[in-house]
Amino acid sequence: MILPIYQVDAFAPAVFKGNPAAVIPLSEWIDDSLMQRIAMENNLSETVFFVPTGGAGNYHIRWFTPDYEIDLCGHATLASAYIIKTILEPEVSKINFTTQKAGLLQATAKDGVFTLNFPSRMPQPCEVPAGLLESVGVNSAVEVLRSRDYFIVLENEAAVRSVTPDYNKMTRLDTTGVIVTAKGDSADAVSRCFYPGAGVPEDPVTGSAHCNVVPYWAGKLGKTELHCQQLSARGGDLQCRLEGDRVYMSGTCVLFMKGEVYV
């Protein structure tokens, strides 16, 4: 079996920035175990697969980390929309993605900028589990909340930048990952995101995390349009908007590589 593969840097103005994703369009689903092995071989934070579901711009989408299938991924969805719009279906104006657990997702493109329409996931108060703060190398936090991931609010941007995670401790937690965030100095909000239990120590730019970041900081700052930055080594900028129970995230993509997978 020969499958096309594209590697796309998402939420990136140029190659080597943002978050790389492997994108594999399928005509029909292949075995789950094979998709997982391909994702493990790619060894990127996400390998995304999608199949057409009938009608222009309609697809079902699934995302795999090197270790397991995940419920929602923003940057790989942005990368998929980029491949569909620029290579597979240039004529479409809106792309609809159905999912197993995240409902309907949408993507639009205008002047090279792609915008995702994702569900808002406001983090909620929770008990602070033993080892959580130690796992990110801090002694205290302004607030600790939880959605899919633990959500740790720190005092300022400098504190987020100086986080020193202990990945061994983090893998013992009962969530997919840990988001660390604060009000930004120049951006409205900054964050860093860690998913060592999924084979991704620090994710460069995490769209799904901004389903938490945007509603939280929209409430704190009293505004619905936010410029968010992810402070990883590769870095990422997201222009975001909260509209009811939906989060809109915009960014650009760059094609780094295309090829074929032989399995």
C-alpha positions in Angstrom: 0.0 0.0 0.0 1.3 3.5 -1.0 -0.1 6.5 0.9 0.6 10.2 0.1 2.0 12.1 3.0 2.6 15.8 3.6 4.5 17.5 6.4 3.1 20.9 7.2 4.3 23.6 9.7 1.1 24.9 11.2 0.5 28.3 12.9 3.8 29.2 11.2 4.9 32.1 9.0 7.8 30.0 7.6 9.3 26.6 7.8 10.9 25.5 11.1 8.4 27.6 13.0 5.0 26.7 14.5 4.1 23.0 14.9 4.8 20.3 12.4 2.1 17.8 11.5 2.1 14.8 9.2 -1.0 14.8 7.0 -2.2 11.6 5.3 -5.3 11.9 3.1 -7.1 8.5 2.7 -9.8 7.4 0.3 -11.1 5.0 2.9 -10.1 4.1 6.5 -7.1 1.8 7.0 -6.6 -0.4 10.1 -6.3 1.6 13.4 -3.2 -0.3 14.4 -1.5 0.7 11.1 -2.4 4.4 11.6 -0.9 4.2 15.1 2.3 2.6 13.7 2.6 5.2 11.0 2.2 8.0 13.7 4.9 6.3 15.8 7.2 6.1 12.8 6.7 9.8 11.9 7.4 10.7 15.6 5.7 14.1 15.3 3.3 15.4 17.9 0.4 14.4 15.6 -0.2 12.5 12.4 -3.6 13.3 11.0 -5.7 11.1 8.7 -9.0 12.1 7.0 -11.4 10.5 4.5 -14.0 12.2 2.3 -17.6 11.8 3.6 -19.5 13.0 0.5 -19.9 16.4 -1.1 -17.2 19.0 -1.6 -15.2 19.9 1.5 -16.6 17.2 3.8 -14.3 14.9 5.7 -14.0 12.7 8.8 -10.8 13.4 10.7 -8.7 11.5 13.3 -5.4 12.4 15.0 -2.7 10.1 16.4 0.2 11.0 18.7 3.2 8.6 18.6 1.5 6.8 21.5 -2.2 6.9 21.0 -5.2 8.4 19.2 -6.2 11.8 20.7 -9.7 13.4 20.9 -8.9 16.8 19.4 -5.9 18.5 17.7 -5.9 22.1 16.4 -2.6 22.4 14.5 -3.0 19.1 12.6 -6.6 20.2 11.7 -5.2 23.5 10.4 -2.6 21.6 8.4 -5.3 19.3 7.0 -7.4 22.3 5.9 -4.3 23.7 4.2 -3.7 20.5 2.2 -7.3 20.3 1.2 -7.6 23.9 0.2 -4.2 24.2 -1.6 -3.9 20.7 -3.1 -7.0 18.5 -3.0 -10.0 20.9 -3.4 -8.8 24.5 -4.2 -12.4 25.4 -5.1 -13.9 24.9 -1.6 -14.6 27.9 0.6 -15.4 26.0 3.8 -14.2 22.6 5.1 -16.3 20.5 7.5 -14.6 17.9 9.6 -16.7 15.4 11.5 -15.0 13.7 14.5 -15.5 10.9 16.9 -15.5 12.9 20.1 -15.2 16.7 19.4 -18.3 17.2 17.3 -18.3 19.2 14.0 -15.2 21.3 13.3 -14.9 23.8 10.5 -12.1 25.6 8.7 -12.1 28.5 6.3 -9.4 30.2 4.3 -8.9 33.8 3.3 -5.8 35.4 1.7 -3.7 32.5 2.9 -4.9 32.6 6.5 -6.8 29.6 7.9 -9.4 29.9 10.6 -10.6 27.0 12.7 -14.0 26.9 14.4 -13.6 24.7 17.5 -15.6 24.0 20.7 -14.9 26.1 23.8 -13.7 24.1 26.7 -13.7 26.4 29.8 -11.5 24.8 32.4 -13.2 24.2 35.8 -12.0 24.3 39.4 -10.4 21.1 40.6 -8.4 19.7 43.5 -4.7 20.1 43.0 -3.3 16.6 42.7 -0.1 15.6 44.4 2.9 16.3 42.3 1.2 18.6 39.7 3.0 21.9 40.6 6.3 20.0 41.1 5.9 18.5 37.7 6.2 22.0 36.1 8.8 23.2 38.6 6.8 25.8 40.5 5.9 26.1 44.2 2.6 28.0 43.8 0.1 29.1 41.2 -2.5 31.8 40.9 -5.1 29.2 40.0 -5.3 25.5 39.1 -8.2 24.3 36.9 -8.9 21.3 34.7 -10.6 20.5 31.4 -9.1 17.6 29.3 -5.7 18.9 30.7 -4.6 20.5 33.9 -4.6 24.2 33.5 -2.1 26.1 35.7 -2.3 29.9 35.8 1.0 31.6 36.8 1.7 35.2 37.9 3.2 36.5 34.6 4.9 35.7 31.3 8.3 35.4 32.8 7.1 32.6 35.1 5.7 30.7 32.1 9.0 31.1 30.2 11.0 29.8 33.2 8.9 26.6 33.8 11.2 23.6 34.1 9.0 20.5 33.6 9.8 17.1 35.2 8.4 14.8 32.6 8.6 11.7 34.7 6.4 13.3 37.3 4.0 14.6 34.7 3.4 11.2 33.2 2.0 10.0 36.5 -0.8 12.6 36.3 -4.4 11.5 35.3 -4.7 13.9 32.3 -3.6 14.0 28.7 -1.3 16.9 29.5 -0.6 20.2 31.4 -1.2 23.7 30.2 0.7 26.6 31.9 -0.5 30.1 31.1 -0.4 33.7 32.2 -1.4 37.2 30.9 1.2 38.2 28.3 3.5 41.2 28.1 2.8 42.0 24.5 0.2 39.3 23.7 -3.0 39.0 25.5 -2.2 35.5 26.8 0.8 33.2 26.7 1.1 29.5 27.3 3.2 26.4 27.2 1.8 22.9 26.8 3.2 19.5 27.8 2.1 16.0 26.8 4.8 13.5 27.8 2.3 10.7 28.4 1.4 11.0 24.7 5.0 11.0 23.6 5.1 14.8 23.2 7.2 16.4 25.9 6.5 20.0 24.9 4.1 20.7 22.1 5.2 23.7 20.0 1.8 25.2 19.3 -1.4 23.6 20.6 -4.7 24.5 19.1 -6.7 22.3 21.4 -5.2 24.0 24.4 -6.6 27.3 23.2 -10.1 25.9 23.5 -9.2 26.4 27.2 -6.9 29.4 27.0 -9.3 31.6 25.0 -12.5 31.3 27.1 -10.5 31.7 30.4 -8.6 34.8 29.3 -11.6 36.3 27.5 -13.4 36.2 30.9 -10.4 37.6 32.8 -9.6 40.4 30.3 -13.2 41.3 29.4 -12.6 40.9 25.6 -13.5 38.3 23.0 -10.7 38.8 20.5 -7.3 37.7 21.8 -3.7 37.5 20.4 -2.2 34.4 22.0 1.4 33.3 22.0 2.8 29.8 22.7 6.3 30.2 24.2 7.9 27.0 22.9 11.3 27.0 21.2 9.6 27.1 17.8 7.0 29.6 18.9 3.5 30.2 17.7 1.1 33.1 17.3 -2.7 32.6 17.2 -5.3 35.2 16.5 -8.3 34.0 18.4 -12.0 34.9 19.0 -14.6 33.7 21.4 -18.1 33.5 20.0 -20.6 31.9 22.4 -19.4 28.3 22.9 -17.0 28.4 19.9 -13.4 29.3 19.7 -12.0 30.7 16.4 -8.3 30.3 15.9 -6.4 31.7 12.9 -3.0 31.2 11.5 -0.9 30.4 8.4 0.7 27.1 7.2 3.8 26.2 5.2 4.4 23.0 3.3 7.8 21.5 4.4 7.7 18.1 2.7 5.6 15.8 0.6 6.2 12.1 -0.2 4.8 8.6 0.0 4.4 6.0 2.7 5.0 2.4 1.8 3.2 0.0 4.1 
